[in-house]
Amino acid sequence: MTAKSRFSARLDLEQGRVDMSHGAGGRAMAQLIDELFRQALDNEWLAQGNDQALFSVPPGRLVMSTDGHVVSPLFFPGGDIGSLAVHGTINDVAMSGARPLHLAAGFILEEGFPLADLARIVASLAQAAREAGVTVVTGDTKVVERGKGDGVFITTTGIGVVPEGVSISGDRARPGDAILVNGHIGDHGIAILSQRENLGFDTVIQSDSAALHGLVADMIAAVPDIHCLRDPTRGGLATTLNELAQQSGVGLRVRETDIPVREAVSAACELLGLDPVYVANEGKLVAICPAEAAETLLAVMRRHPLGAHAAIIGEVVEDPLGFVQMQTRFGGERLLDWLAGEQLPRIC
């Protein structure tokens, strides 16, 4: 008997809503998985119908990362929680220099959530995974009572393989190294905030949500001795720089005039009392490499669509206290501390 004939009626993906039976482990849950999740994410591992995925991996060291996604709103300019759940985890894996292979996805659904919106989110997740060349090989679905969730939460776990000879870690920054970013910062945070608060700007600000592993692969091919990679998501560029300084036991100095920020993002931050260096990103990376390789790395980054606006923004200095300092556009010095409190909640 085929999967299509197991159920007396198909899911109503136009008017239907999630109910508690969709997470109860019975026929309704099986139908939701077959007609929505499996239809969108179909691959040889999901088709086996097991509670786990069994697969072979190429030679190299395995990397695994997991990420929870609670962004609000669920749909925003430049993406949605589905594509974000793929990009966020792929990027965490890629920051080790790994080639991402597979994902697992866990969905927490709220009773009453429209099936049409769920189908749209799953389709977006599937498309993002296909475009990134990864497969969602296993997953889980749970349903919570109405009012005890917020539509959809997604947790994704990714695995990848780091090739031999690549050693990228947050503790490898050395005095004299150069610091680079691959483009404009703050796009994602302002896109989310403008959508959430119904703020109208002259220019629609799009999230930068993207999978960065292709860019990373090009960077490693050109400069195998990249010391550090990190994607500056929550807490923005400033927080990521502080993380790297603390891990490596060094200081970092950056130049405000060299940090790429779109004019529209800068204007929005000024209006809202925000600082772009603390605003979240979902398609950006910070790279630290030997100074003599910086121009080579910059040229390679700028040849990639996700690095067209890359820039060298500073250098690593000796400082056992691990301070991050910024030379301001007015010529002064400013300490970039860790983000204090919650600047933009539910950003990813």
Secondary structure, 3 states (H helix, E strand, C coil): CCHHHCCCCCCCCCCCECCHHHHCCCHHHHHHHHHHHHHHHCCHHHHCCCCCCCCCCCCCEEEEEEEEECCCCCEECCEEHHHHHHHHHHHHHHCCCCEEEEEEEEEEEECCCEHHHHHHHHHHHHHHHHHHCCEEEEEEEEEECCCCCCCEEEEEEEEEEECCCCCCCCCCCCCCCEEEECCCCCHHHHHHHHHHCCCCCCCCCCCCCCCCHHHHHHHHHHCCCCCEEECCCCCHHHHHHHHHHHHHCCEEEEEHHHCCCCHHHHHHHHHHCCCHHHCCCCCCCEEEECHHHHHHHHHHHHHCHHHCCCEEEEEEECCCCCCEEEECCCCCEEECCCCCCCCCCCCC
